[in-house]
Amino acid sequence: MPGVFVSLRKPGDSIDYNLRMKQPKVLKTRLKNGLTVVLKEVHIAPVVSWWVWYRVGSRYERPGVTGISHWVEHMMFKGTRAFPASVGDRLIARDGGFRNALTWIDWTAYFETMPADKIDFALRLEADRMRRALFPPKEVESERTVIIAERQMNENEPSFRLGEEVQAAAFRVHPYHHEVIGDMADLHSMTRDDLYGHYRNFYAPNNAIAVAVGDFNAREMLARIETLFGKHKPATLPTPLTRPEPEQRGERRVRLTGEGETAYLQIGYHAPGANDADFFPMAVLDSILAGASSFNMFGGGGTSNRSSRLYRAIVQTGLAANIGGGLSPTVDPYLYTLYATVRAGQTPEAVERAIDAEIDKVRNEPVSQAELEKAIKQAKAMFAYSAESVTNQGFWLGFTEILGDYRWFDNYLPRLSAVTVADIQRVAQKYLAPGNRVVGTYVPAEPTPQQER
């Protein structure tokens, strides 16, 4: 539960404290070079999770270089002069820590979770590679092979191909149009100069958020971050892409055929962004329909959706092997997605009709107060599970700063509690309209005479 916030200021800083037992819990400040710093002391175990987030992801890409943000993430592990490629993994593992990175549509993030007395290595590593990554040409070509293979592996999954088509059909204008991994044509044609230019444009202190959660003194940690990162000069950032997606004026459909014996259905509805007041009723509606979504892309969280309306209507009746929903907090409006694996002997059309019946019901009939309270409880549990460890808390603080302010994380549970029965019906009517969706189906191709033989 959020505590009482006061603001203490010194020149160039804006520091927020969560006062509980007279100890600072969250400190937020901005260095003179524009680096945002968010620190949270958690003295349960001698561990620190350290994150550096950049405001760059696939939405910042143009045709010709789609997938470049993800590829740059790979290149950041190829070393600097001070920290050759093999050093980071070896020393972090030796000290009992782990590290990784994530790229998504709105952001790219890097983290190390280590014993508290060893975390300075991670701070020095991230400070160095913020502006001094090498991008060796041979490594660029090596990673081209890796990423193309990753793309090909994804294409072997019908659910990936279907999701890509639904996303592309949903976004004709907004740069959410393409998958994070990028288009195959661009993966073949991008150059080392393209990658390095993208890195130099976006990897700068005034485009970054540094987050630490764990066993440290916030004032001392801030001083160390300022020493290591304060010497980086701010960059002139590219003008952000601002092409809002026009309102969709009618249902769109895509149909794929391919190998395999299983059919799939995916329905994507245009949904509100994370800072829209409607996002919170949509999160509860998701819990009612398909089971609560986990927003933590790093990991953590997991509750059963067996009591959800769609599970009972689709899976328990034998129409589909599974049913799920996906709602994501995003900077701009994105999608609420329902996806099902069609059971053998059934058809995507039969599954779609059953889903539509449940959608019509929630749009036209108010849910009960008891069902609302149960859905809120499940959504809260999913959220709590995804924020248990210091690593997950580091994810949340950085992720929500990307959305605008880490207080989104603190205020999420109270915002869920405020959702009413009327809110559920209102957002269902507004967003789950037939003209606001893309329906995608994947069906196995008919075997050729030669295959039948």
C-alpha positions as CSV (number, residue, x, y, z in Angstrom):
1,M,0.0,0.0,0.0
2,P,1.4,3.5,-0.9
3,G,2.7,5.5,2.0
4,V,2.8,9.2,2.6
5,F,4.9,11.1,0.0
6,V,6.9,14.3,0.6
7,S,9.3,16.0,-1.7
8,L,12.7,17.1,-0.6
9,R,14.7,19.3,-3.1
10,K,18.2,20.2,-3.7
11,P,19.5,21.9,-6.9
12,G,18.7,19.8,-9.9
13,D,16.9,17.1,-7.9
14,S,13.3,16.1,-7.2
15,I,13.4,13.4,-4.6
16,D,10.4,11.4,-3.4
17,Y,10.3,9.5,-0.2
18,N,7.8,6.9,0.9
19,L,7.8,7.4,4.7
20,R,7.3,4.2,6.6
21,M,9.1,3.6,9.9
22,K,11.1,6.8,9.2
23,Q,13.1,5.1,6.5
24,P,13.2,6.2,2.9
25,K,11.6,3.6,0.6
26,V,11.6,5.2,-2.8
27,L,13.9,7.9,-4.0
28,K,13.4,9.4,-7.5
29,T,15.7,12.1,-8.9
30,R,17.1,13.3,-12.2
31,L,20.8,14.0,-12.7
32,K,21.9,17.1,-14.5
33,N,22.5,15.2,-17.7
34,G,18.9,14.0,-17.7
35,L,19.3,10.5,-16.3
36,T,16.2,9.5,-14.2
37,V,17.1,7.5,-11.1
38,V,14.6,5.5,-9.1
39,L,15.9,3.7,-5.9
40,K,14.0,1.5,-3.5
41,E,15.6,0.1,-0.3
42,V,14.6,-3.4,0.5
43,H,16.6,-4.8,3.4
44,I,15.2,-8.4,3.5
45,A,18.2,-10.1,2.0
46,P,21.7,-8.9,0.9
47,V,20.7,-8.7,-2.8
48,V,20.4,-5.8,-5.2
49,S,18.6,-5.8,-8.6
50,W,20.0,-3.1,-10.9
51,W,18.2,-2.0,-14.1
52,V,18.9,0.5,-16.9
53,W,15.9,1.2,-19.1
54,Y,16.0,3.1,-22.5
55,R,13.0,4.7,-24.1
56,V,13.4,2.8,-27.4
57,G,11.7,-0.2,-28.8
58,S,10.0,-1.3,-32.0
59,R,7.7,1.7,-32.0
60,Y,10.7,3.9,-32.6
61,E,11.6,2.1,-35.9
62,R,10.9,2.9,-39.5
63,P,10.5,0.6,-42.5
64,G,13.9,-0.6,-43.5
65,V,15.2,-1.0,-40.0
66,T,12.5,-2.9,-38.2
67,G,13.9,-5.1,-35.5
68,I,16.9,-2.8,-35.0
69,S,16.1,-2.1,-31.3
70,H,16.2,-5.8,-30.5
71,W,19.4,-6.3,-32.6
72,V,21.1,-3.5,-30.7
73,E,20.1,-5.2,-27.5
74,H,22.1,-8.3,-28.7
75,M,25.1,-6.1,-29.6
76,M,25.2,-4.6,-26.1
77,F,26.5,-7.9,-24.9
78,K,29.5,-7.9,-27.3
79,G,31.6,-5.8,-25.0
80,T,33.4,-2.5,-24.5
81,R,37.1,-1.9,-24.3
82,A,36.9,-1.9,-20.5
83,F,34.5,-4.8,-20.3
84,P,35.2,-7.4,-23.1
85,A,32.3,-9.6,-24.1
86,S,33.3,-12.6,-22.0
87,V,33.9,-10.7,-18.8
88,G,30.4,-9.7,-17.7
89,D,28.7,-13.1,-17.8
90,R,31.7,-14.8,-16.2
91,L,32.2,-12.4,-13.3
92,I,28.4,-12.0,-12.6
93,A,27.9,-15.8,-12.6
94,R,31.0,-16.3,-10.4
95,D,29.5,-14.0,-7.8
96,G,26.2,-15.8,-7.8
97,G,24.3,-13.2,-9.8
98,F,22.5,-13.3,-13.1
99,R,21.7,-10.8,-15.9
100,N,19.6,-10.4,-19.0
101,A,17.9,-7.9,-21.2
102,L,14.4,-7.4,-22.8
103,T,13.2,-5.4,-25.8
104,W,9.6,-4.6,-26.3
105,I,7.5,-2.1,-28.3
106,D,8.0,0.9,-25.9
107,W,11.4,0.1,-24.3
108,T,14.6,-1.8,-23.9
109,A,15.9,-2.8,-20.5
110,Y,19.1,-4.4,-19.1
111,F,19.4,-5.8,-15.6
112,E,21.8,-7.5,-13.2
113,T,20.7,-9.1,-9.9
114,M,23.7,-9.7,-7.6
115,P,24.8,-9.9,-4.0
116,A,24.7,-6.4,-2.5
117,D,28.5,-6.2,-1.9
118,K,29.1,-7.1,-5.6
119,I,26.6,-4.8,-7.3
120,D,29.2,-2.1,-8.1
121,F,30.5,-4.2,-11.0
122,A,27.1,-4.1,-12.6
123,L,26.9,-0.3,-12.1
124,R,30.3,0.1,-13.8
125,L,29.4,-2.2,-16.6
126,E,26.1,-0.5,-17.5
127,A,27.7,3.0,-17.2
128,D,30.4,2.0,-19.7
129,R,28.2,0.3,-22.2
130,M,25.7,3.2,-22.2
131,R,28.0,5.1,-24.6
132,R,31.0,2.9,-25.3
133,A,29.7,-0.3,-26.8
134,L,32.0,-1.4,-29.7
135,F,29.7,-3.2,-32.3
136,P,32.5,-5.2,-33.9
137,P,31.6,-5.9,-37.6
138,K,32.3,-9.6,-37.2
139,E,29.9,-9.7,-34.2
140,V,27.3,-7.8,-36.2
141,E,27.3,-10.5,-38.8
142,S,27.3,-13.3,-36.2
143,E,24.2,-11.8,-34.6
144,R,22.6,-11.3,-37.9
145,T,22.7,-15.1,-38.3
146,V,21.4,-15.6,-34.7
147,I,18.5,-13.2,-35.1
148,I,17.5,-14.5,-38.6
149,A,17.4,-18.0,-37.1
150,E,15.3,-16.7,-34.2
151,R,12.9,-15.2,-36.7
152,Q,12.7,-18.4,-38.6
153,M,12.1,-20.4,-35.4
154,N,9.2,-18.0,-34.6
155,E,7.8,-18.5,-38.1
156,N,7.6,-22.2,-37.4
157,E,5.0,-21.4,-34.8
158,P,1.5,-20.8,-36.3
159,S,0.6,-18.7,-33.3
160,F,3.4,-16.3,-34.0
161,R,2.5,-15.9,-37.6
162,L,-1.1,-15.4,-36.8
163,G,-0.3,-12.8,-34.1
164,E,1.9,-10.9,-36.5
165,E,-0.8,-10.7,-39.1
166,V,-3.4,-9.6,-36.5
167,Q,-1.1,-6.9,-35.2
168,A,-0.2,-5.6,-38.7
169,A,-3.9,-5.5,-39.6
170,A,-4.8,-3.6,-36.4
171,F,-2.2,-0.9,-36.9
172,R,-2.1,0.6,-40.3
173,V,-0.5,3.9,-39.2
174,H,0.9,3.7,-35.7
175,P,4.5,2.1,-35.4
176,Y,3.0,-0.7,-33.2
177,H,2.4,-2.2,-36.6
178,H,5.4,-4.6,-36.7
179,E,6.8,-7.3,-34.4
180,V,9.7,-6.5,-32.1
181,I,12.0,-9.0,-33.9
182,G,11.4,-7.1,-37.2
183,D,10.8,-8.1,-40.8
184,M,13.0,-10.6,-42.4
185,A,13.9,-8.3,-45.3
186,D,15.3,-5.7,-42.9
187,L,17.2,-8.4,-40.9
188,H,19.0,-9.2,-44.2
189,S,19.7,-5.6,-45.2
190,M,20.6,-3.7,-42.1
191,T,24.2,-2.6,-41.7
192,R,26.6,-2.1,-38.8
193,D,26.3,1.6,-39.4
194,D,22.5,1.4,-39.0
195,L,22.9,-0.4,-35.7
196,Y,25.6,1.8,-34.3
197,G,23.7,4.9,-35.4
198,H,20.5,3.7,-33.6
199,Y,22.6,3.0,-30.5
200,R,24.2,6.5,-30.5
201,N,20.8,8.1,-31.1
202,F,18.9,6.5,-28.2
203,Y,21.4,5.2,-25.7
204,A,22.0,8.4,-23.7
205,P,21.4,9.5,-20.1
206,N,18.6,11.8,-21.0
207,N,16.8,8.9,-22.6
208,A,17.4,6.4,-19.8
209,I,16.1,5.3,-16.4
210,A,18.3,3.7,-13.8
211,V,16.6,1.6,-11.1
212,A,18.0,-0.2,-8.1
213,V,16.0,-2.2,-5.6
214,G,17.5,-4.1,-2.7
215,D,19.9,-3.9,0.2
216,F,21.7,-0.5,0.0
217,N,21.7,3.0,1.3
218,A,19.8,5.2,-1.1
219,R,22.0,8.3,-0.6
220,E,25.2,6.3,-1.1
221,M,23.8,4.5,-4.2
222,L,22.7,7.8,-5.7
223,A,26.2,9.3,-5.2
224,R,27.8,6.2,-6.9
225,I,25.4,6.4,-9.8
226,E,26.1,10.1,-10.2
227,T,29.8,9.4,-10.2
228,L,29.6,6.7,-12.9
229,F,26.8,8.1,-15.1
230,G,27.1,11.8,-14.5
231,K,30.0,12.2,-16.9
232,H,27.9,11.1,-19.9
233,K,26.7,14.1,-21.9
234,P,23.0,14.3,-22.9
235,A,22.3,13.6,-26.5
236,T,20.0,15.4,-29.0
237,L,17.3,12.7,-29.2
238,P,15.4,11.9,-32.4
239,T,12.0,13.4,-32.8
240,P,9.6,10.8,-31.5
241,L,7.2,9.1,-34.0
242,T,3.7,10.5,-33.3
243,R,1.3,8.9,-35.7
244,P,-1.8,8.0,-33.8
245,E,-3.8,5.1,-35.2
246,P,-7.1,6.3,-36.7
247,E,-10.3,4.9,-35.3
248,Q,-11.1,1.5,-36.9
249,R,-14.4,1.6,-38.8
250,G,-15.3,-2.0,-39.2
251,E,-14.1,-5.5,-38.4
252,R,-11.0,-6.7,-40.2
253,R,-10.2,-10.3,-40.9
254,V,-7.1,-12.3,-41.7
255,R,-6.9,-16.0,-42.6
256,L,-3.7,-18.0,-42.8
257,T,-3.1,-21.6,-43.9
258,G,0.0,-23.7,-43.2
259,E,1.5,-26.9,-42.0
260,G,0.3,-28.7,-39.0
261,E,-2.9,-30.3,-37.7
262,T,-4.1,-27.6,-35.3
263,A,-6.2,-24.6,-36.0
264,Y,-5.9,-21.3,-34.0
265,L,-8.1,-18.3,-33.4
266,Q,-6.9,-14.8,-32.3
267,I,-9.1,-11.8,-31.8
268,G,-7.5,-8.4,-31.2
269,Y,-9.6,-5.4,-29.9
270,H,-8.2,-1.9,-29.8
271,A,-7.7,-1.1,-26.1
272,P,-6.7,1.9,-24.0
273,G,-3.2,2.8,-23.0
274,A,-1.9,2.4,-19.5
275,N,-2.5,6.0,-18.5
276,D,-6.1,6.0,-19.7
277,A,-8.7,5.6,-16.8
278,D,-10.4,2.9,-18.8
279,F,-7.3,0.6,-18.5
280,F,-8.2,-0.5,-15.0
281,P,-11.8,-1.6,-15.7
282,M,-10.3,-3.4,-18.8
283,A,-7.9,-5.3,-16.5
284,V,-10.9,-6.4,-14.4
285,L,-12.9,-7.3,-17.5
286,D,-10.0,-9.4,-18.7
287,S,-10.0,-11.2,-15.4
288,I,-13.7,-11.9,-15.8
289,L,-13.5,-13.1,-19.4
290,A,-10.2,-15.0,-19.7
291,G,-8.4,-14.8,-16.3
292,A,-6.1,-12.0,-15.1
293,S,-3.2,-11.1,-17.4
294,S,0.4,-10.8,-16.0
295,F,1.9,-7.5,-17.0
296,N,5.4,-8.5,-15.9
297,M,7.2,-9.5,-19.1
298,F,10.3,-10.4,-17.1
299,G,8.4,-13.2,-15.3
300,G,6.5,-13.9,-12.1
301,G,2.8,-14.3,-11.6
302,G,0.4,-17.1,-12.5
303,T,-3.2,-17.8,-11.5
304,S,-5.6,-20.3,-13.0
305,N,-8.2,-19.1,-15.5
306,R,-10.4,-22.1,-15.0
307,S,-13.2,-20.1,-13.4
308,S,-13.2,-17.4,-16.2
309,R,-16.3,-17.1,-18.4
310,L,-14.4,-18.1,-21.6
311,Y,-12.7,-21.1,-20.1
312,R,-16.1,-22.5,-19.0
313,A,-17.7,-21.7,-22.4
314,I,-14.8,-22.7,-24.7
315,V,-12.6,-25.3,-23.0
316,Q,-15.0,-27.1,-20.7
317,T,-17.4,-27.6,-23.6
318,G,-14.6,-29.2,-25.7
319,L,-14.4,-26.4,-28.4
320,A,-10.8,-25.5,-27.6
321,A,-7.8,-26.9,-25.9
322,N,-7.1,-23.6,-24.2
323,I,-8.3,-20.0,-24.1
324,G,-6.4,-16.9,-22.9
325,G,-6.5,-13.2,-22.9
326,G,-3.8,-10.5,-23.1
327,L,-3.9,-6.9,-21.9
328,S,-0.6,-4.9,-21.8
329,P,0.2,-1.5,-20.2
330,T,1.5,0.5,-23.1
331,V,2.4,4.2,-23.7
332,D,-0.2,4.4,-26.6
333,P,-3.4,2.5,-27.1
334,Y,-2.6,-1.1,-28.0
335,L,-4.7,-4.3,-28.1
336,Y,-6.7,-6.6,-25.9
337,T,-6.2,-10.0,-27.4
338,L,-8.1,-13.3,-27.0
339,Y,-6.5,-16.4,-28.4
340,A,-7.6,-20.1,-28.5
341,T,-6.2,-23.4,-29.7
342,V,-9.0,-25.1,-31.5
343,R,-9.6,-28.7,-30.4
344,A,-9.4,-31.4,-33.1
345,G,-12.7,-32.0,-34.8
346,Q,-13.9,-28.4,-34.1
347,T,-13.5,-25.2,-36.2
348,P,-12.3,-21.7,-35.5
349,E,-15.8,-20.5,-36.6
350,A,-17.4,-22.5,-33.8
351,V,-15.0,-21.2,-31.2
352,E,-15.6,-17.6,-32.5
353,R,-19.3,-18.0,-32.2
354,A,-19.0,-19.2,-28.6
355,I,-16.6,-16.3,-27.8
356,D,-19.0,-13.8,-29.4
357,A,-21.9,-15.1,-27.2
358,E,-19.9,-14.4,-24.1
359,I,-18.8,-11.0,-25.4
360,D,-22.4,-10.1,-26.1
361,K,-23.4,-11.2,-22.7
362,V,-20.9,-9.0,-20.9
363,R,-21.8,-6.1,-23.1
364,N,-25.5,-6.4,-22.6
365,E,-25.9,-7.7,-19.0
366,P,-24.2,-6.3,-15.9
367,V,-21.9,-8.6,-14.1
368,S,-22.8,-9.5,-10.5
369,Q,-21.1,-7.7,-7.6
370,A,-19.8,-11.1,-6.4
371,E,-18.2,-11.8,-9.8
372,L,-16.7,-8.4,-9.9
373,E,-15.1,-8.8,-6.5
374,K,-13.8,-12.2,-7.4
375,A,-12.2,-10.8,-10.6
376,I,-10.6,-7.9,-8.8
377,K,-9.2,-10.3,-6.2
378,Q,-7.7,-12.5,-9.0
379,A,-6.2,-9.5,-10.8
380,K,-4.7,-8.3,-7.5
381,A,-3.2,-11.7,-6.8
382,M,-1.6,-11.8,-10.3
383,F,-0.1,-8.4,-9.8
384,A,1.2,-9.3,-6.3
385,Y,2.8,-12.5,-7.6
386,S,4.6,-10.6,-10.3
387,A,6.2,-8.1,-7.8
388,E,7.5,-10.4,-5.1
389,S,11.3,-10.4,-5.7
390,V,13.6,-7.5,-5.9
391,T,14.2,-8.3,-9.5
392,N,10.5,-8.1,-10.3
393,Q,10.2,-4.9,-8.3
394,G,13.1,-3.4,-10.3
395,F,11.2,-4.4,-13.5
396,W,8.0,-2.7,-12.3
397,L,9.6,0.6,-11.2
398,G,11.4,1.0,-14.5
399,F,8.5,-0.2,-16.6
400,T,6.1,2.2,-15.0
401,E,8.6,5.1,-15.3
402,I,8.5,4.4,-19.0
403,L,4.7,4.8,-18.9
404,G,5.2,8.1,-17.1
405,D,5.7,7.7,-13.4
406,Y,6.6,4.8,-11.0
407,R,3.5,5.7,-9.0
408,W,1.4,3.8,-11.6
409,F,2.9,0.7,-9.8
410,D,1.9,2.0,-6.4
411,N,-1.6,3.1,-7.4
412,Y,-2.5,0.0,-9.4
413,L,-4.2,-1.9,-6.7
414,P,-6.3,1.0,-5.4
415,R,-7.4,1.8,-9.0
416,L,-8.5,-1.8,-9.4
417,S,-10.5,-1.7,-6.2
418,A,-12.4,1.4,-7.5
419,V,-13.8,-0.4,-10.5
420,T,-17.6,-0.8,-10.5
421,V,-20.1,-3.0,-12.2
422,A,-21.1,-0.1,-14.4
423,D,-17.4,0.4,-15.4
424,I,-17.2,-3.2,-16.6
425,Q,-20.3,-2.9,-18.8
426,R,-19.2,0.6,-20.1
427,V,-15.7,-0.5,-21.3
428,A,-17.1,-3.8,-22.7
429,Q,-19.6,-1.8,-24.8
430,K,-16.9,0.7,-25.8
431,Y,-13.9,-1.6,-26.7
432,L,-15.4,-5.0,-27.4
433,A,-17.4,-3.8,-30.3
434,P,-17.3,-5.9,-33.5
435,G,-16.1,-2.9,-35.5
436,N,-13.2,-2.4,-33.2
437,R,-11.5,-5.8,-33.7
438,V,-9.3,-7.9,-36.0
439,V,-10.2,-11.6,-36.2
440,G,-7.4,-13.9,-37.3
441,T,-7.7,-17.6,-38.0
442,Y,-5.0,-20.2,-38.8
443,V,-6.1,-23.5,-40.4
444,P,-4.0,-26.4,-41.5
445,A,-3.5,-26.6,-45.3
446,E,-5.2,-29.3,-47.2
447,P,-2.6,-32.0,-48.0
448,T,-1.5,-32.2,-51.6
449,P,-2.0,-35.5,-53.5
450,Q,1.8,-36.2,-53.2
451,Q,1.6,-35.6,-49.4
452,E,-1.4,-38.0,-49.2
453,R,0.6,-40.7,-50.9
